[in-house]
């Protein structure tokens, strides 16, 4: 029998999934406020140290294509449990990394195992919850994503101020292992899962079909390019604010990521705004807000920089939420793989942003980063305008 909304079983299962989501993203993002310290510790360039983030997001993107189909054949519960266990163990090893290549290798491995839970979480809930229960649980699960990302950066920054980057990795690793024990106990056994044989040819045909659908490809590109700029802006702003005249400590750099909270508001309002303006128009609005927020960050005032980042987060998550829902609406078949492919573009974009922004950073510092950002936001604005034309045609039909 499917789990019904707001029953004891629903609360227990939803708490388990939210905890799992929180643990994934606290591990994924804990190094971001530590980048200036890691750069000094290992004596590498800003581009090289940005790979600490890029390696994890890139391998996570690849993991989504592995764990999703694998879970259809062997089950989802074990994948979620053991991926969290391995992720926490790898955070403890990161604290002991003897050199920079070892650090990158461990982050690459950690990103891959972190992909285990997000690749199958929604599918697990779809198996076990009834329709009304699923909607409520997914909303809380996505909220835990952003909370984990914020917490990883804040906790990492505060602990690093007291004991360095190694202490930050150790703290998050121990938190993850403790949380995994609780996750293991809270997660109820699967009752509705039916194993299905995996057919590589069918899965490949579905992915190829999605990539040949222009309306889907546009949303994939919009989400991936926007995230490519947005997430890496935060990496480069830590370098700017760690230097004179700001010289912020790691704990203060971690607090900068509280600006993400406006993104939660953007996600929450996206449905209401889309009902009034249309999905594509709201994507256009989101890109314009990103461009405006980026302009404000050029100011010298720390308060205005924080304001610009706050505006950026609102615009990004507004566009991201609606691009993701656009995929669900426009996929004619295999919606699960269509959504997974969106996340592959999304995290792959995050991995590639350093390659685009680094030359502009070396050329003109933060001003160069803003110019590079506007170029790509111009591309996503053009994509959003084209998707509006697609939307009009669909409405006419």
SULGI-V790051 format. One record per residue. N is the residue number from 0. RES is the residue in three letters. D_CENTER is the distance of its C-alpha to the mean C-alpha in Angstrom with 2 decimals. Layout:
# SULGI-V790051
N&RES&D_CENTER, N&RES&D_CENTER
This chain:
# SULGI-V790051
0&UNK&32.74, 1&UNK&29.30, 2&UNK&27.85, 3&UNK&28.77, 4&UNK&27.03, 5&UNK&27.56, 6&UNK&29.77, 7&UNK&29.74, 8&UNK&28.08, 9&UNK&25.31, 10&UNK&24.62, 11&UNK&24.70, 12&UNK&22.39, 13&UNK&19.88, 14&UNK&20.03, 15&UNK&19.44, 16&UNK&16.30, 17&UNK&14.91, 18&UNK&16.00, 19&UNK&14.39, 20&UNK&10.93, 21&UNK&11.69, 22&UNK&12.91, 23&UNK&10.06, 24&UNK&7.67, 25&UNK&10.90, 26&UNK&11.65, 27&UNK&8.61, 28&UNK&8.99, 29&UNK&12.73, 30&UNK&14.09, 31&UNK&12.90, 32&UNK&15.94, 33&UNK&18.07, 34&UNK&17.96, 35&UNK&21.36, 36&UNK&22.97, 37&UNK&21.77, 38&UNK&23.10, 39&UNK&26.42, 40&UNK&26.63, 41&UNK&26.27, 42&UNK&27.81, 43&UNK&25.33, 44&UNK&24.27, 45&UNK&21.28, 46&UNK&20.05, 47&UNK&20.67, 48&UNK&18.95, 49&UNK&15.76, 50&UNK&15.71, 51&UNK&14.92, 52&UNK&11.26, 53&UNK&11.67, 54&UNK&13.48, 55&UNK&10.93, 56&UNK&8.09, 57&UNK&11.14, 58&UNK&12.66, 59&UNK&9.77, 60&UNK&10.00, 61&UNK&13.70, 62&UNK&13.66, 63&UNK&12.45, 64&UNK&15.73, 65&UNK&17.73, 66&UNK&17.01, 67&UNK&17.02, 68&UNK&20.56, 69&UNK&21.68, 70&UNK&21.07, 71&UNK&23.34, 72&UNK&26.06, 73&UNK&25.88, 74&UNK&24.10, 75&UNK&20.75, 76&UNK&21.84, 77&UNK&22.64, 78&UNK&19.46, 79&UNK&17.39, 80&UNK&20.01, 81&UNK&20.56, 82&UNK&17.00, 83&UNK&16.58, 84&UNK&20.02, 85&UNK&19.37, 86&UNK&16.15, 87&UNK&18.26, 88&UNK&21.14, 89&UNK&19.30, 90&UNK&18.29, 91&UNK&22.05, 92&UNK&22.89, 93&UNK&20.66, 94&UNK&22.97, 95&UNK&25.87, 96&UNK&24.72, 97&UNK&28.00, 98&UNK&26.79, 99&UNK&23.93, 100&UNK&24.00, 101&UNK&23.83, 102&UNK&20.80, 103&UNK&18.94, 104&UNK&20.24, 105&UNK&19.09, 106&UNK&15.49, 107&UNK&15.65, 108&UNK&17.05, 109&UNK&14.67, 110&UNK&11.56, 111&UNK&13.69, 112&UNK&14.76, 113&UNK&11.43, 114&UNK&10.77, 115&UNK&13.89, 116&UNK&12.90, 117&UNK&10.03, 118&UNK&12.33, 119&UNK&15.25, 120&UNK&14.57, 121&UNK&15.16, 122&UNK&18.04, 123&UNK&19.54, 124&UNK&19.59, 125&UNK&21.07, 126&UNK&23.75, 127&UNK&24.71, 128&UNK&24.43, 129&UNK&26.63, 130&UNK&25.29, 131&UNK&25.57, 132&UNK&24.11, 133&UNK&21.07, 134&UNK&20.18, 135&UNK&20.46, 136&UNK&18.56, 137&UNK&15.48, 138&UNK&15.41, 139&UNK&15.58, 140&UNK&13.02, 141&UNK&10.28, 142&UNK&11.80, 143&UNK&11.51, 144&UNK&7.70, 145&UNK&8.11, 146&UNK&11.33, 147&UNK&10.24, 148&UNK&8.00, 149&UNK&11.12, 150&UNK&13.52, 151&UNK&12.49, 152&UNK&13.19, 153&UNK&16.24, 154&UNK&17.71, 155&UNK&17.24, 156&UNK&18.99, 157&UNK&21.74, 158&UNK&22.60, 159&UNK&22.62, 160&UNK&25.15, 161&UNK&27.41, 162&UNK&27.10, 163&UNK&25.00, 164&UNK&21.81, 165&UNK&23.41, 166&UNK&23.89, 167&UNK&20.26, 168&UNK&19.22, 169&UNK&22.16, 170&UNK&21.39, 171&UNK&17.85, 172&UNK&19.34, 173&UNK&22.14, 174&UNK&20.02, 175&UNK&18.02, 176&UNK&21.34, 177&UNK&22.93, 178&UNK&20.14, 179&UNK&20.34, 180&UNK&24.04, 181&UNK&23.53, 182&UNK&20.95, 183&UNK&23.57, 184&UNK&26.26, 185&UNK&24.58, 186&UNK&23.23, 187&UNK&26.20, 188&UNK&27.57, 189&UNK&26.69, 190&UNK&29.59, 191&UNK&28.69, 192&UNK&27.07, 193&UNK&29.18, 194&UNK&28.58, 195&UNK&28.65, 196&UNK&29.63, 197&UNK&27.13, 198&UNK&28.52, 199&UNK&26.91, 200&UNK&28.84, 201&UNK&27.67, 202&UNK&23.96, 203&UNK&24.43, 204&UNK&26.43, 205&UNK&23.79, 206&UNK&21.13, 207&UNK&23.86, 208&UNK&24.81, 209&UNK&21.39, 210&UNK&21.35, 211&UNK&24.88, 212&UNK&24.09, 213&UNK&23.81, 214&UNK&22.30, 215&UNK&19.32, 216&UNK&19.09, 217&UNK&19.06, 218&UNK&16.04, 219&UNK&14.19, 220&UNK&15.35, 221&UNK&14.62, 222&UNK&10.91, 223&UNK&10.61, 224&UNK&13.05, 225&UNK&11.84, 226&UNK&8.38, 227&UNK&10.71, 228&UNK&12.76, 229&UNK&10.82, 230&UNK&8.69, 231&UNK&11.92, 232&UNK&14.15, 233&UNK&13.12, 234&UNK&14.14, 235&UNK&17.39, 236&UNK&18.16, 237&UNK&18.39, 238&UNK&21.04, 239&UNK&22.81, 240&UNK&23.01, 241&UNK&24.02, 242&UNK&26.99, 243&UNK&30.06, 244&UNK&30.77, 245&UNK&27.88, 246&UNK&27.65, 247&UNK&25.10, 248&UNK&24.74, 249&UNK&21.57, 250&UNK&21.70, 251&UNK&21.93, 252&UNK&19.09, 253&UNK&16.90, 254&UNK&18.20, 255&UNK&17.09, 256&UNK&13.53, 257&UNK&15.21, 258&UNK&15.14, 259&UNK&11.67, 260&UNK&13.97, 261&UNK&15.29, 262&UNK&12.06, 263&UNK&12.72, 264&UNK&16.16, 265&UNK&15.13, 266&UNK&13.40, 267&UNK&16.54, 268&UNK&18.91, 269&UNK&17.53, 270&UNK&19.72, 271&UNK&22.77, 272&UNK&22.51, 273&UNK&22.14, 274&UNK&25.21, 275&UNK&27.15, 276&UNK&26.07, 277&UNK&24.53, 278&UNK&21.01, 279&UNK&21.56, 280&UNK&23.24, 281&UNK&20.36, 282&UNK&18.06, 283&UNK&20.84, 284&UNK&20.95, 285&UNK&17.26, 286&UNK&17.83, 287&UNK&21.08, 288&UNK&19.53, 289&UNK&17.09, 290&UNK&20.28, 291&UNK&22.21, 292&UNK&19.83, 293&UNK&19.75, 294&UNK&23.54, 295&UNK&23.88, 296&UNK&22.05, 297&UNK&24.98, 298&UNK&27.25, 299&UNK&28.70, 300&UNK&28.42, 301&UNK&25.67, 302&UNK&25.69, 303&UNK&25.14, 304&UNK&22.29, 305&UNK&20.53, 306&UNK&21.53, 307&UNK&20.13, 308&UNK&16.68, 309&UNK&16.91, 310&UNK&17.99, 311&UNK&15.25, 312&UNK&12.53, 313&UNK&14.71, 314&UNK&15.19, 315&UNK&11.71, 316&UNK&10.56, 317&UNK&14.03, 318&UNK&13.76, 319&UNK&10.36, 320&UNK&11.78, 321&UNK&14.99, 322&UNK&14.00, 323&UNK&12.40, 324&UNK&15.67, 325&UNK&17.71, 326&UNK&16.81, 327&UNK&18.02, 328&UNK&21.12, 329&UNK&22.07, 330&UNK&21.64, 331&UNK&25.24, 332&UNK&24.76, 333&UNK&22.38, 334&UNK&19.72, 335&UNK&17.71, 336&UNK&17.56, 337&UNK&17.00, 338&UNK&13.77, 339&UNK&12.73, 340&UNK&13.72, 341&UNK&11.57, 342&UNK&8.41, 343&UNK&10.47, 344&UNK&11.07, 345&UNK&7.59, 346&UNK&6.66, 347&UNK&10.38, 348&UNK&10.48, 349&UNK&8.42, 350&UNK&11.03, 351&UNK&13.89, 352&UNK&13.67, 353&UNK&15.89, 354&UNK&18.58, 355&UNK&18.87, 356&UNK&18.85, 357&UNK&20.92, 358&UNK&24.25, 359&UNK&24.02, 360&UNK&23.31, 361&UNK&26.36, 362&UNK&28.36, 363&UNK&28.00, 364&UNK&25.50, 365&UNK&23.18, 366&UNK&25.37, 367&UNK&24.65, 368&UNK&20.86, 369&UNK&21.42, 370&UNK&23.70, 371&UNK&21.27, 372&UNK&18.60, 373&UNK&21.23, 374&UNK&22.20, 375&UNK&18.89, 376&UNK&18.54, 377&UNK&22.05, 378&UNK&20.95, 379&UNK&18.30, 380&UNK&20.97, 381&UNK&23.40, 382&UNK&21.16, 383&UNK&20.72, 384&UNK&24.50, 385&UNK&25.17, 386&UNK&23.09, 387&UNK&25.29, 388&UNK&28.28, 389&UNK&27.01, 390&UNK&26.53, 391&UNK&30.08, 392&UNK&31.49, 393&UNK&29.97, 394&UNK&31.42, 395&UNK&34.74, 396&UNK&34.86
